[in-house]
Amino acid sequence: MAAPLFALVDGNNFYVSCERVFRYSLKNTPCVVLSNNDGCAIARSNEAKDLGIKMGAPWFQIRHLQESSGLVALSANFELYGEISDRMMSVVAALGHRQEIYSIDLSAPGYCCVSFEKEVVDWCCD
């Protein structure tokens, strides 16, 4: 009997990745998506993480990085993220006979394993 195969699908830096779908100029640019009322960073690109920006960093504390490091800050667009999440989960649902959606960017379909971390697709099993 073959061991069951499980998957964890995680959209890397999901809100930033959603923004980059429509703003290709943001590729390779340090970018953060800000919370409601633009209070703090709730998503960070890898380039923003490399600048030392922590999750939840208040905007007023990192604002200076706009000029010194080219940081781009975007107001959250939750409607867009929800739509892209729905599309991603539909694709993932076809990969297995069961799917459990954990959050807007995280799903666990049964019998396959895909990770989109760092733009690499890995297949794995447990």
PASEBA-1860 file (N, C-alpha, C; in nm, 3 decimals):
! residues 126
1> MAAPLFAL> 0.084/-0.118/0.000/0.000/0.000/0.000/0.089/0.124/0.000 ~ 0.064/0.215/-0.091/0.143/0.337/-0.102/0.106/0.434/0.010 ~ 0.207/0.503/0.058/0.184/0.605/0.161/0.108/0.722/0.099 ~ 0.016/0.781/0.175/-0.057/0.896/0.121/0.039/1.013/0.097 ~ 0.004/1.094/0.002/0.083/1.210/-0.035/0.004/1.334/0.004 ~ 0.071/1.427/0.073/0.004/1.548/0.119/0.074/1.669/0.059 ~ 0.004/1.781/0.055/0.060/1.903/-0.003/0.036/2.020/0.089 ~ 0.124/2.115/0.078/0.104/2.244/0.142/0.135/2.348/0.036
9> VDGNNFYV> 0.036/2.426/0.000/0.053/2.528/-0.101/0.048/2.663/-0.032 ~ 0.154/2.740/-0.048/0.167/2.869/0.020/0.206/2.974/-0.082 ~ 0.122/3.075/-0.100/0.155/3.187/-0.187/0.259/3.274/-0.118 ~ 0.378/3.280/-0.172/0.490/3.352/-0.111/0.465/3.503/-0.112 ~ 0.480/3.566/0.005/0.460/3.712/0.017/0.330/3.751/-0.056 ~ 0.222/3.687/-0.021/0.102/3.681/-0.104/0.049/3.817/-0.147 ~ 0.030/3.909/-0.055/-0.029/4.038/-0.094/0.065/4.113/-0.189 ~ 0.193/4.109/-0.163/0.289/4.174/-0.253/0.287/4.104/-0.389
17> SCERVFRY> 0.283/3.971/-0.388/0.279/3.896/-0.513/0.155/3.931/-0.594 ~ 0.041/3.949/-0.529/-0.082/3.989/-0.598/-0.064/4.126/-0.664 ~ -0.005/4.217/-0.594/0.019/4.351/-0.649/0.113/4.345/-0.770 ~ 0.212/4.258/-0.763/0.309/4.247/-0.872/0.249/4.187/-0.998 ~ 0.139/4.114/-0.986/0.072/4.061/-1.105/0.031/4.176/-1.196 ~ -0.014/4.286/-1.139/-0.062/4.399/-1.217/0.036/4.515/-1.226 ~ 0.143/4.507/-1.150/0.245/4.612/-1.150/0.382/4.547/-1.165 ~ 0.410/4.506/-1.287/0.535/4.435/-1.311/0.657/4.519/-1.272
25> SLKNTPCV> 0.644/4.651/-1.275/0.756/4.739/-1.239/0.800/4.721/-1.094 ~ 0.718/4.655/-1.013/0.754/4.631/-0.872/0.846/4.510/-0.855 ~ 0.867/4.433/-0.963/0.956/4.317/-0.953/1.096/4.364/-0.914 ~ 1.157/4.293/-0.820/1.291/4.324/-0.768/1.299/4.458/-0.695 ~ 1.185/4.510/-0.654/1.178/4.637/-0.580/1.133/4.607/-0.438 ~ 1.198/4.667/-0.339/1.148/4.648/-0.202/1.006/4.705/-0.191 ~ 0.915/4.623/-0.144/0.775/4.662/-0.143/0.707/4.608/-0.018 ~ 0.619/4.689/0.039/0.536/4.645/0.151/0.391/4.679/0.120
33> VLSNNDGC> 0.301/4.598/0.172/0.159/4.628/0.170/0.124/4.665/0.313 ~ 0.051/4.776/0.326/0.019/4.830/0.457/-0.121/4.791/0.502 ~ -0.140/4.785/0.632/-0.269/4.749/0.692/-0.372/4.858/0.667 ~ -0.493/4.832/0.718/-0.598/4.935/0.710/-0.544/5.066/0.764 ~ -0.582/5.173/0.701/-0.536/5.306/0.738/-0.385/5.321/0.725 ~ -0.321/5.231/0.649/-0.177/5.238/0.622/-0.094/5.248/0.750 ~ -0.134/5.171/0.850/-0.066/5.177/0.979/0.065/5.101/0.988 ~ 0.069/4.978/0.935/0.190/4.897/0.948/0.201/4.797/0.833
41> AIARSNEA> 0.320/4.742/0.817/0.348/4.647/0.709/0.286/4.511/0.741 ~ 0.197/4.465/0.653/0.136/4.333/0.673/0.182/4.233/0.568 ~ 0.258/4.278/0.470/0.321/4.190/0.371/0.447/4.258/0.323 ~ 0.552/4.178/0.302/0.681/4.233/0.262/0.741/4.149/0.150 ~ 0.795/4.215/0.052/0.868/4.142/-0.052/0.999/4.092/0.008 ~ 1.063/3.999/-0.061/1.193/3.952/-0.013/1.292/4.068/-0.006 ~ 1.283/4.160/-0.100/1.373/4.276/-0.100/1.349/4.365/0.022 ~ 1.223/4.378/0.063/1.191/4.456/0.183/1.241/4.383/0.308
49> KDLGIKMG> 1.229/4.251/0.309/1.281/4.174/0.422/1.432/4.191/0.432 ~ 1.500/4.195/0.317/1.645/4.215/0.316/1.686/4.351/0.374 ~ 1.594/4.447/0.370/1.621/4.578/0.430/1.602/4.575/0.582 ~ 1.557/4.463/0.633/1.537/4.450/0.778/1.398/4.487/0.824 ~ 1.304/4.505/0.732/1.167/4.541/0.769/1.099/4.418/0.828 ~ 1.049/4.432/0.947/0.982/4.323/1.019/0.832/4.325/0.991 ~ 0.770/4.209/1.002/0.625/4.201/0.988/0.561/4.287/1.097 ~ 0.465/4.370/1.057/0.397/4.457/1.152/0.470/4.586/1.182
57> APWFQIRH> 0.581/4.612/1.113/0.656/4.736/1.138/0.567/4.856/1.111 ~ 0.558/4.949/1.204/0.478/5.069/1.182/0.534/5.151/1.065 ~ 0.443/5.200/0.982/0.483/5.275/0.864/0.570/5.396/0.900 ~ 0.537/5.465/1.008/0.614/5.584/1.043/0.761/5.550/1.076 ~ 0.787/5.424/1.113/0.925/5.385/1.146/1.005/5.341/1.023 ~ 0.938/5.305/0.915/1.010/5.257/0.796/0.995/5.352/0.677 ~ 0.917/5.457/0.693/0.889/5.551/0.584/1.016/5.608/0.522 ~ 1.120/5.629/0.603/1.245/5.687/0.552/1.311/5.600/0.445
65> LQESSGLV> 1.275/5.472/0.439/1.334/5.381/0.341/1.283/5.406/0.199 ~ 1.177/5.485/0.186/1.130/5.523/0.052/1.241/5.595/-0.024 ~ 1.298/5.694/0.039/1.402/5.773/-0.027/1.536/5.704/-0.027 ~ 1.574/5.645/0.085/1.709/5.588/0.095/1.724/5.453/0.024 ~ 1.616/5.375/0.013/1.628/5.241/-0.044/1.528/5.210/-0.154 ~ 1.445/5.304/-0.190/1.347/5.282/-0.296/1.227/5.199/-0.255 ~ 1.200/5.193/-0.125/1.086/5.116/-0.075/0.956/5.172/-0.133 ~ 0.871/5.081/-0.179/0.738/5.118/-0.227/0.637/5.064/-0.127
73> ALSANFEL> 0.547/5.150/-0.082/0.442/5.110/0.011/0.307/5.122/-0.059 ~ 0.226/5.018/-0.044/0.095/5.013/-0.108/-0.014/4.993/-0.004 ~ -0.126/5.060/-0.025/-0.243/5.036/0.060/-0.302/4.900/0.024 ~ -0.348/4.828/0.122/-0.403/4.694/0.101/-0.526/4.700/0.012 ~ -0.540/4.599/-0.073/-0.655/4.583/-0.162/-0.710/4.443/-0.139 ~ -0.785/4.426/-0.031/-0.830/4.295/0.010/-0.925/4.229/-0.091 ~ -0.999/4.307/-0.166/-1.085/4.250/-0.269/-1.001/4.180/-0.376 ~ -0.893/4.244/-0.419/-0.802/4.184/-0.517/-0.741/4.056/-0.461
81> YGEISDRM> -0.692/4.060/-0.337/-0.626/3.943/-0.278/-0.723/3.826/-0.265 ~ -0.847/3.856/-0.230/-0.948/3.751/-0.219/-0.978/3.687/-0.354 ~ -0.986/3.768/-0.458/-1.012/3.716/-0.592/-0.898/3.627/-0.641 ~ -0.775/3.672/-0.622/-0.660/3.592/-0.665/-0.649/3.465/-0.580 ~ -0.680/3.475/-0.453/-0.680/3.356/-0.367/-0.783/3.254/-0.416 ~ -0.903/3.299/-0.451/-1.006/3.209/-0.501/-0.957/3.137/-0.627 ~ -0.891/3.210/-0.714/-0.840/3.149/-0.837/-0.729/3.048/-0.806 ~ -0.640/3.085/-0.714/-0.532/2.995/-0.677/-0.588/2.867/-0.614
89> MSVVAALG> -0.685/2.881/-0.525/-0.744/2.765/-0.458/-0.819/2.676/-0.557 ~ -0.878/2.734/-0.661/-0.945/2.654/-0.764/-0.846/2.568/-0.839 ~ -0.731/2.624/-0.871/-0.626/2.547/-0.939/-0.576/2.436/-0.848 ~ -0.553/2.469/-0.723/-0.501/2.371/-0.627/-0.602/2.260/-0.604 ~ -0.731/2.292/-0.604/-0.835/2.191/-0.580/-0.831/2.079/-0.683 ~ -0.785/2.109/-0.802/-0.778/2.008/-0.907/-0.663/1.910/-0.887 ~ -0.574/1.937/-0.793/-0.456/1.854/-0.772/-0.480/1.734/-0.681 ~ -0.591/1.732/-0.613/-0.617/1.623/-0.520/-0.767/1.607/-0.497
97> HRQEIYSI> -0.804/1.504/-0.425/-0.947/1.480/-0.403/-1.002/1.554/-0.282 ~ -0.916/1.609/-0.200/-0.958/1.686/-0.082/-0.874/1.812/-0.073 ~ -0.932/1.914/-0.014/-0.857/2.038/0.005/-0.905/2.103/0.133 ~ -0.810/2.151/0.212/-0.842/2.229/0.330/-0.775/2.364/0.314 ~ -0.854/2.469/0.313/-0.800/2.604/0.299/-0.777/2.658/0.440 ~ -0.653/2.693/0.466/-0.613/2.740/0.598/-0.627/2.891/0.610 ~ -0.587/2.963/0.505/-0.597/3.109/0.505/-0.605/3.157/0.361 ~ -0.604/3.286/0.341/-0.617/3.342/0.207/-0.506/3.295/0.114
105> DLSAPGYC> -0.390/3.258/0.169/-0.278/3.219/0.083/-0.223/3.080/0.114 ~ -0.297/2.999/0.189/-0.244/2.870/0.232/-0.351/2.763/0.220 ~ -0.315/2.653/0.153/-0.408/2.544/0.132/-0.336/2.412/0.147 ~ -0.410/2.309/0.185/-0.353/2.175/0.197/-0.439/2.076/0.120 ~ -0.413/2.061/-0.012/-0.488/1.961/-0.088/-0.432/1.822/-0.061 ~ -0.514/1.722/-0.063/-0.466/1.585/-0.042/-0.398/1.529/-0.166 ~ -0.300/1.446/-0.144/-0.236/1.367/-0.247/-0.153/1.445/-0.348 ~ -0.100/1.556/-0.311/0.002/1.625/-0.390/0.069/1.727/-0.300
113> CVSFEKEV> 0.182/1.773/-0.340/0.253/1.870/-0.256/0.321/1.973/-0.346 ~ 0.283/2.096/-0.331/0.340/2.203/-0.412/0.376/2.318/-0.320 ~ 0.495/2.373/-0.337/0.534/2.493/-0.265/0.580/2.597/-0.365 ~ 0.522/2.715/-0.359/0.560/2.821/-0.450/0.662/2.915/-0.388 ~ 0.725/2.874/-0.280/0.823/2.956/-0.212/0.937/2.991/-0.307 ~ 0.976/3.117/-0.308/1.089/3.166/-0.387/1.077/3.129/-0.534 ~ 0.953/3.129/-0.585/0.926/3.105/-0.725/0.977/2.970/-0.774 ~ 0.986/2.873/-0.682/1.027/2.738/-0.718/0.913/2.644/-0.684
121> VDWCCD> 0.881/2.556/-0.774/0.777/2.458/-0.748/0.846/2.330/-0.704 ~ 0.817/2.285/-0.585/0.874/2.162/-0.530/0.762/2.060/-0.509 ~ 0.787/1.938/-0.544/0.696/1.829/-0.517/0.756/1.746/-0.404 ~ 0.675/1.709/-0.307/0.726/1.633/-0.195/0.619/1.540/-0.143 ~ 0.657/1.452/-0.054/0.559/1.364/0.007/0.601/1.330/0.148 ~ 0.505/1.291/0.228/0.529/1.243/0.364/0.473/1.103/0.377
END
